[in-house]
Amino acid sequence: MFKFYKTAVIAASVTLIAASAPAEAQVFYMSKNSTYEIADKAMRAGELDRASLLFKRAIKGSIHGERLLAAYNNLCAVDLARGALADAEKACSAAIGKNRLYWRAYVNRGHVRSAMGKKELAIKDLQKALKLKPESKLARRVLARVEQPSKLFAEAH
């Protein structure tokens, strides 16, 4: 008889837990950082100043892992496009600081450093990106562009 009551109590507990699980899952879903999503939409719409501000907010928020790396990397790309080169370099370096194997940040920082006139550092970043992701056509293309002598230098000879 005691075994029957014990089984009934366990069954009732499991039923209550199962019934409340979707509500708990919904709470966790609602706590995600939506600022990243809005920043991404602003970036795709070409609203670069707004995207930069929103990516900065998202980074200060509750995102972690791959999404945090993507936020830093996107902030780098947006700030590069805005011409805020020092901010772009800082964002790319932050992504690399979080994960030294994140090859996309090396590509973007290579872009930034090339635009800043730091050709040797740009080449090092792009070579590192290719070491991490040898099949990357993007990294190869950017490296080839950075390694080309400037037209002014070529015309002077």
Contact map, one row per residue, 1 for C-alpha under 8 A:
1111100000000000000000000000000000000000000000000000000000000000000000000000000000000000000000000000000000000000000000000000000000000000000000000000000000000
1111110000000000000000000000000000000000000000000000000000000000000000000000000000000000000000000000000000000000000000000000000000000000000000000000000000000
1111111000000000000000000000000000000000000000000000000000000000000000000000000000000000000000000000000000000000000000000000000000000000000000000000000000000
1111111100000000000000000000000000000000000000000000000000000000000000000000000000000000000000000000000000000000000000000000000000000000000000000000000000000
1111111110000000000000000000000000000000000000000000000000000000000000000000000000000000000000000000000000000000000000000000000000000000000000000000000000000
0111111111000000000000000000000000000000000000000000000000000000000000000000000000000000000000000000000000000000000000000000000000000000000000000000000000000
0011111111100000000000000000000000000000000000000000000000000000000000000000000000000000000000000000000000000000000000000000000000000000000000000000000000000
0001111111110000000000000000000000000000000000000000000000000000000000000000000000000000000000000000000000000000000000000000000000000000000000000000000000000
0000111111111000000000000000000000000000000000000000000000000000000000000000000000000000000000000000000000000000000000000000000000000000000000000000000000000
0000011111111100000000000000000000000000000000000000000000000000000000000000000000000000000000000000000000000000000000000000000000000000000000000000000000000
0000001111111110000000000000000000000000000000000000000000000000000000000000000000000000000000000000000000000000000000000000000000000000000000000000000000000
0000000111111111000000000000000000000000000000000000000000000000000000000000000000000000000000000000000000000000000000000000000000000000000000000000000000000
0000000011111111100000000000000000000000000000000000000000000000000000000000000000000000000000000000000000000000000000000000000000000000000000000000000000000
0000000001111111110000000000000000000000000000000000000000000000000000000000000000000000000000000000000000000000000000000000000000000000000000000000000000000
0000000000111111111000000000000000000000000000000000000000000000000000000000000000000000000000000000000000000000000000000000000000000000000000000000000000000
0000000000011111111100000000000000000000000000000000000000000000000000000000000000000000000000000000000000000000000000000000000000000000000000000000000000000
0000000000001111111110000000000000000000000000000000000000000000000000000000000000000000000000000000000000000000000000000000000000000000000000000000000000000
0000000000000111111111000000000000000000000000000000000000000000000000000000000000000000000000000000000000000000000000000000000000000000000000000000000000000
0000000000000011111111000000000000000000000000000000000000000000000000000000000000000000000000000000000000000000000000000000000000000000000000000000000000000
0000000000000001111111110000000000000000000000000000000000000000000000000000000000000000000000000000000000000000000000000000000000000000000000000000000000000
0000000000000000111111111000000000000000000000000000000000000000000000000000000000000000000000000000000000000000000000000000000000000000000000000000000000000
0000000000000000011111111100000000000000000000000000000000000000000000000000000000000000000000000000000000000000000000000000000000000000000000000000000000000
0000000000000000000111111110000000000000000000000000000000000000000000000000000000000000000000000000000000000000000000000000000000000000000000000000000000000
0000000000000000000111111111000000000000000000000000000000000000000000000000000000000000000000000000000000000000000000000000000000000000000000000000000000000
0000000000000000000011111111100000000000000000000000000000000000000000000000000000000000000000000000000000000000000000000000000000000000000000000000000000000
0000000000000000000001111111110000000000000000000000000000000000000000000000000000000000000000000000000000000000000000000000000000000000000000000000000000000
0000000000000000000000111111111000000000000000000000000000000000000000000000000000000000000000000000000000000000000000000000000000000000000000000000000000000
0000000000000000000000011111111100000000000000000000000000000000000000000000000000000000000000000000000000000000000000000000000000000000000000000000000000000
0000000000000000000000001111111100000000000000000000000000000000000000000000000000000000000000000000000000000000000000000000000000000000000000000000000000000
0000000000000000000000000111111100000000000000000000000000000000000000000000000000000000000000000000000000000000000000000000000000000000000000000000000000000
0000000000000000000000000011111110000000000000000000000000000000000000000000000000000000000000000000000000000000000000000000000000000000000000000000000000000
0000000000000000000000000001111111000000000000000000000000000110000000000000000000000000000000000000000000000000000000000000000000000000000000000000000000000
0000000000000000000000000000001111111000000000000000000001001110000000000000000000000000000000000000000000000000000000000000000000000000000000000000000000000
0000000000000000000000000000000111111100000000000000000001000000000000000000000000000000000000000000000000000000000000000000000000000000000000000000000000000
0000000000000000000000000000000011111110000000000000011011000000000000000000000000000000000000000000000000000000000000000000000000000000000000000000000000000
0000000000000000000000000000000011111111000000000000011001000000000000100000000000000000000000000000000000000000000000000000000000000000000000000000000000000
0000000000000000000000000000000011111111100000000000000000000000000000000000000000000000000000000000000000000000000000000000000000000000000000000000000000000
0000000000000000000000000000000001111111110000000010010000000000000000000000000000000000000000000000000000000000000000000000000000000000000000000000000000000
0000000000000000000000000000000000111111111000000111111000000000000000000000000000000000000000000000000000000000000000000000000000000000000000000000000000000
0000000000000000000000000000000000011111111100000010001000000000000000000000000000000000000000000000000000000000000000000000000000000000000000000000000000000
0000000000000000000000000000000000001111111110000010000000000000000000000000000000000000000000000000000000000000000000000000000000000000000000000000000000000
0000000000000000000000000000000000000111111111110110000000000000000000000000000000000000000000000000000000000000000000000000000000000000000000000000000000000
0000000000000000000000000000000000000011111111110110000000000000000000000000010000000000000000000000000000000000000000000000000000000000000000000000000000000
0000000000000000000000000000000000000001111111100000000000000000000000000000000000000000000000000000000000000000000000000000000000000000000000000000000000000
0000000000000000000000000000000000000000111111100000000000000000000000000000000000000000000000000000000000000000000000000000000000000000000000000000000000000
0000000000000000000000000000000000000000011111110000000000000000000000000000000000000000000000000000000000000000000000000000000000000000000000000000000000000
0000000000000000000000000000000000000000011111111110000000000000000000000000000000000000000000000000000000000000000000000000000000000000000000000000000000000
0000000000000000000000000000000000000000011001111111000000000000000000000000011011000000000000000000000000000000000000000000000000000000000000000000000000000
0000000000000000000000000000000000000000000000111111100000000000000000000000000001000000000000000000000000000000000000000000000000000000000000000000000000000
0000000000000000000000000000000000000010011000111111110000000000000000000000000000000000000000000000000000000000000000000000000000000000000000000000000000000
0000000000000000000000000000000000000111111000111111111000000000000000000010010000000000000000000000000000000000000000000000000000000000000000000000000000000
0000000000000000000000000000000000000010000000011111111100000000000000000010011000000000000000000000000000000000000000000000000000000000000000000000000000000
0000000000000000000000000000000000000010000000001111111110000000000000000000000000000000000000000000000000000000000000000000000000000000000000000000000000000
0000000000000000000000000000000000110110000000000111111111000000000000000000000000000000000000000000000000000000000000000000000000000000000000000000000000000
0000000000000000000000000000000000110011000000000011111111100000000000110110000000000000000000000000000000000000000000000000000000000000000000000000000000000
0000000000000000000000000000000000000000000000000001111111110000000000000010000000000000000000000000000000000000000000000000000000000000000000000000000000000
0000000000000000000000000000000000100000000000000000111111111000000000000000000000000000000000000000000000000000000000000000000000000000000000000000000000000
0000000000000000000000000000000011110000000000000000011111111110000000100000000000000000000000000000000000000000000000000000000000000000000000000000000000000
0000000000000000000000000000000000000000000000000000001111111110000100110000000000000000000000000000000000000000000000000000000000000000000000000000000000000
0000000000000000000000000000000000000000000000000000000111111100000000000000000000000000000000000000000000000000000000000000000000000000000000000000000000000
0000000000000000000000000000000010000000000000000000000011111110000000000000000000000000000000000000000000000000000000000000000000000000000000000000000000000
0000000000000000000000000000000110000000000000000000000001111111000000000000000000000000000000000000000000000000000000000000000000000000000000000000000000000
0000000000000000000000000000000110000000000000000000000001101111101100000000000000000000000000000000000000000000000000000000000000000000000000000000000000000
0000000000000000000000000000000000000000000000000000000000000111111110000000000000000000000000000000000000000000000000000000000000000000000000000000000000000
0000000000000000000000000000000000000000000000000000000000000011111110000000000000000000000000000000000000000000000000000000000000000000000000000000000000000
0000000000000000000000000000000000000000000000000000000000000001111111000000000000000000000000000000000000000000000000000000000000000000000000000000000000000
0000000000000000000000000000000000000000000000000000000000000011111111100000000000000000000000000000000000000000000000000000000000000000000000000000000000000
0000000000000000000000000000000000000000000000000000000000100011111111110000000000000000000000100000000000000000000000000000000000000000000000000000000000000
0000000000000000000000000000000000000000000000000000000000000001111111111000000000000000000000100110010000000000000000000000000000000000000000000000000000000
0000000000000000000000000000000000000000000000000000000000000000011111111100000000000000000000100000000000000000000000000000000000000000000000000000000000000
0000000000000000000000000000000000010000000000000000001001100000001111111110000000000000000000000000000000000000000000000000000000000000000000000000000000000
0000000000000000000000000000000000000000000000000000001000100000000111111111000000000000001101100000000000000000000000000000000000000000000000000000000000000
0000000000000000000000000000000000000000000000000000000000000000000011111111100000000000001100100000000110010000000000000000000000000000000000000000000000000
0000000000000000000000000000000000000000000000000000001000000000000001111111110000000000000000000000000000000000000000000000000000000000000000000000000000000
0000000000000000000000000000000000000000000000000011001100000000000000111111111000000001001100000000000000000000000000000000000000000000000000000000000000000
0000000000000000000000000000000000000000000000000000000000000000000000011111111100000011111100000000000000011000000000000000000000000000000000000000000000000
0000000000000000000000000000000000000000000000000000000000000000000000001111111110000001000000000000000000010000000000000000000000000000000000000000000000000
0000000000000000000000000000000000000000001000010011000000000000000000000111111111000001000000000000000000000000000000000000000000000000000000000000000000000
0000000000000000000000000000000000000000000000010001000000000000000000000011111111111011000000000000000000000000000000000000000000000000000000000000000000000
0000000000000000000000000000000000000000000000000000000000000000000000000001111111111001000000000000000000000001000000000000000000000000000000000000000000000
0000000000000000000000000000000000000000000000010000000000000000000000000000111111110000000000000000000000000000000000000000000000000000000000000000000000000
0000000000000000000000000000000000000000000000011000000000000000000000000000011111110000000000000000000000000000000000000000000000000000000000000000000000000
0000000000000000000000000000000000000000000000000000000000000000000000000000001111111000000000000000000000000000000000000000000000000000000000000000000000000
0000000000000000000000000000000000000000000000000000000000000000000000000000001111111111000000000000000000000000000000000000000000000000000000000000000000000
0000000000000000000000000000000000000000000000000000000000000000000000000000001100111111100000000000000000000001001100000000000000000000000000000000000000000
0000000000000000000000000000000000000000000000000000000000000000000000000000000000011111110000000000000000000000000000000000000000000000000000000000000000000
0000000000000000000000000000000000000000000000000000000000000000000000000001001000011111111000000000000000000000000000000000000000000000000000000000000000000
0000000000000000000000000000000000000000000000000000000000000000000000000011111100011111111100000000000000001001000000000000000000000000000000000000000000000
0000000000000000000000000000000000000000000000000000000000000000000000000001000000001111111110000000000000001001100000000000000000000000000000000000000000000
0000000000000000000000000000000000000000000000000000000000000000000000000001000000000111111111000000000000000000000000000000000000000000000000000000000000000
0000000000000000000000000000000000000000000000000000000000000000000000011011000000000011111111100000000000000000000000000000000000000000000000000000000000000
0000000000000000000000000000000000000000000000000000000000000000000000011011000000000001111111110000000011011000000000000000000000000000000000000000000000000
0000000000000000000000000000000000000000000000000000000000000000000000000000000000000000111111111000000010001000000000000000000000000000000000000000000000000
0000000000000000000000000000000000000000000000000000000000000000000000010000000000000000011111111100000000000000000000000000000000000000000000000000000000000
0000000000000000000000000000000000000000000000000000000000000000000111011000000000000000001111111111010010000000000000000000000000000000000000000000000000000
0000000000000000000000000000000000000000000000000000000000000000000000000000000000000000000111111111110011000000000000000000000000000000000000000000000000000
0000000000000000000000000000000000000000000000000000000000000000000000000000000000000000000011111111000000000000000000000000000000000000000000000000000000000
0000000000000000000000000000000000000000000000000000000000000000000010000000000000000000000001111111000000000000000000000000000000000000000000000000000000000
0000000000000000000000000000000000000000000000000000000000000000000010000000000000000000000000111111110000000000000000000000000000000000000000000000000000000
0000000000000000000000000000000000000000000000000000000000000000000000000000000000000000000000111111111000000000000000000000000000000000000000000000000000000
0000000000000000000000000000000000000000000000000000000000000000000000000000000000000000000000010011111000000000000000000000000000010000000000000000000000000
0000000000000000000000000000000000000000000000000000000000000000000010000000000000000000000000110011111111000000000000000000000000010000000000000000000000000
0000000000000000000000000000000000000000000000000000000000000000000000000000000000000000000000000001111111100000000000000000000111011000000000000000000000000
0000000000000000000000000000000000000000000000000000000000000000000000001000000000000000000000000000011111110000000000000000000010000000000000000000000000000
0000000000000000000000000000000000000000000000000000000000000000000000001000000000000000000110110000011111111000000000000000000000000000000000000000000000000
0000000000000000000000000000000000000000000000000000000000000000000000000000000000000000000100010000011111111100000000000000110110000000000000000000000000000
0000000000000000000000000000000000000000000000000000000000000000000000000000000000000000000000000000001111111110000000000000110010000000001001000000000000000
0000000000000000000000000000000000000000000000000000000000000000000000001001100000000000000100000000000111111111000000000000000000000000000000000000000000000
0000000000000000000000000000000000000000000000000000000000000000000000000001000000000001100110000000000011111111100000000100100000000000000000000000000000000
0000000000000000000000000000000000000000000000000000000000000000000000000000000000000000000000000000000001111111110000001111110000000000000000000000000000000
0000000000000000000000000000000000000000000000000000000000000000000000000000000000000000000000000000000000111111111000000100000000000000000001000000000000000
0000000000000000000000000000000000000000000000000000000000000000000000000000000100001001100000000000000000011111111100000100000000000000000000000000000000000
0000000000000000000000000000000000000000000000000000000000000000000000000000000000000000100000000000000000001111111111101100000000000000000000000000000000000
0000000000000000000000000000000000000000000000000000000000000000000000000000000000000000000000000000000000000111111111101100000000000000000000000100000000000
0000000000000000000000000000000000000000000000000000000000000000000000000000000000001000000000000000000000000011111111000000000000000000000000000000000000000
0000000000000000000000000000000000000000000000000000000000000000000000000000000000001000000000000000000000000001111111000000000000000000000000000000000000000
0000000000000000000000000000000000000000000000000000000000000000000000000000000000000000000000000000000000000000111111100000000000000000000000000000000000000
0000000000000000000000000000000000000000000000000000000000000000000000000000000000000000000000000000000000000000111111111100000000000000000000000000000000000
0000000000000000000000000000000000000000000000000000000000000000000000000000000000000000000000000000000000000000110011111110000000000000000000000110000000000
0000000000000000000000000000000000000000000000000000000000000000000000000000000000000000000000000000000000000000000001111111000000000000000000000000000000000
0000000000000000000000000000000000000000000000000000000000000000000000000000000000000000000000000000000000000100110001111111100000000000000000000000000000000
0000000000000000000000000000000000000000000000000000000000000000000000000000000000000000000000000000000000001111110001111111110000000000000000000100000000000
0000000000000000000000000000000000000000000000000000000000000000000000000000000000000000000000000000000000000100000000111111111000000000000000100110000000000
0000000000000000000000000000000000000000000000000000000000000000000000000000000000000000000000000000000000000100000000011111111100000000000000000000000000000
0000000000000000000000000000000000000000000000000000000000000000000000000000000000000000000000000000000001101100000000001111111110000000000000000000000000000
0000000000000000000000000000000000000000000000000000000000000000000000000000000000000000000000000000000001100100000000000111111111000000001101100000000000000
0000000000000000000000000000000000000000000000000000000000000000000000000000000000000000000000000000000000000000000000000011111111100000000000100000000000000
0000000000000000000000000000000000000000000000000000000000000000000000000000000000000000000000000000001001000000000000000001111111110000000000000000000000000
0000000000000000000000000000000000000000000000000000000000000000000000000000000000000000000000000000001101100000000000000000111111111100001000000000000000000
0000000000000000000000000000000000000000000000000000000000000000000000000000000000000000000000000000001000000000000000000000011111111111001100000000000000000
0000000000000000000000000000000000000000000000000000000000000000000000000000000000000000000000000000000000000000000000000000001111111100000000000000000000000
0000000000000000000000000000000000000000000000000000000000000000000000000000000000000000000000000000111000000000000000000000000111111100000000000000000000000
0000000000000000000000000000000000000000000000000000000000000000000000000000000000000000000000000000001000000000000000000000000011111111000000000000000000000
0000000000000000000000000000000000000000000000000000000000000000000000000000000000000000000000000000000000000000000000000000000011111111000000000000000000000
0000000000000000000000000000000000000000000000000000000000000000000000000000000000000000000000000000000000000000000000000000000001001111100000000000000000000
0000000000000000000000000000000000000000000000000000000000000000000000000000000000000000000000000000000000000000000000000000000001001111111100000000000000000
0000000000000000000000000000000000000000000000000000000000000000000000000000000000000000000000000000000000000000000000000000000000000011111110000000000000000
0000000000000000000000000000000000000000000000000000000000000000000000000000000000000000000000000000000000000000000000000000000000000001111111000000000000000
0000000000000000000000000000000000000000000000000000000000000000000000000000000000000000000000000000000000100000000000000000010011000001111111100000000000000
0000000000000000000000000000000000000000000000000000000000000000000000000000000000000000000000000000000000000000000000000000010001000001111111110000000000000
0000000000000000000000000000000000000000000000000000000000000000000000000000000000000000000000000000000000000000000000000000000000000000111111111000000000000
0000000000000000000000000000000000000000000000000000000000000000000000000000000000000000000000000000000000100010000000000000010000000000011111111100000000000
0000000000000000000000000000000000000000000000000000000000000000000000000000000000000000000000000000000000000000000000000010011000000000001111111110000000000
0000000000000000000000000000000000000000000000000000000000000000000000000000000000000000000000000000000000000000000000000000000000000000000111111111000000000
0000000000000000000000000000000000000000000000000000000000000000000000000000000000000000000000000000000000000000000000000000000000000000000011111111000000000
0000000000000000000000000000000000000000000000000000000000000000000000000000000000000000000000000000000000000000010000100110000000000000000001111111100000000
0000000000000000000000000000000000000000000000000000000000000000000000000000000000000000000000000000000000000000000000100010000000000000000000111111100000000
0000000000000000000000000000000000000000000000000000000000000000000000000000000000000000000000000000000000000000000000000000000000000000000000011111110000000
0000000000000000000000000000000000000000000000000000000000000000000000000000000000000000000000000000000000000000000000000000000000000000000000000111111011000
0000000000000000000000000000000000000000000000000000000000000000000000000000000000000000000000000000000000000000000000000000000000000000000000000001111111000
0000000000000000000000000000000000000000000000000000000000000000000000000000000000000000000000000000000000000000000000000000000000000000000000000000111111100
0000000000000000000000000000000000000000000000000000000000000000000000000000000000000000000000000000000000000000000000000000000000000000000000000000011111110
0000000000000000000000000000000000000000000000000000000000000000000000000000000000000000000000000000000000000000000000000000000000000000000000000000111111111
0000000000000000000000000000000000000000000000000000000000000000000000000000000000000000000000000000000000000000000000000000000000000000000000000000111111111
0000000000000000000000000000000000000000000000000000000000000000000000000000000000000000000000000000000000000000000000000000000000000000000000000000001111111
0000000000000000000000000000000000000000000000000000000000000000000000000000000000000000000000000000000000000000000000000000000000000000000000000000000111111
0000000000000000000000000000000000000000000000000000000000000000000000000000000000000000000000000000000000000000000000000000000000000000000000000000000011111
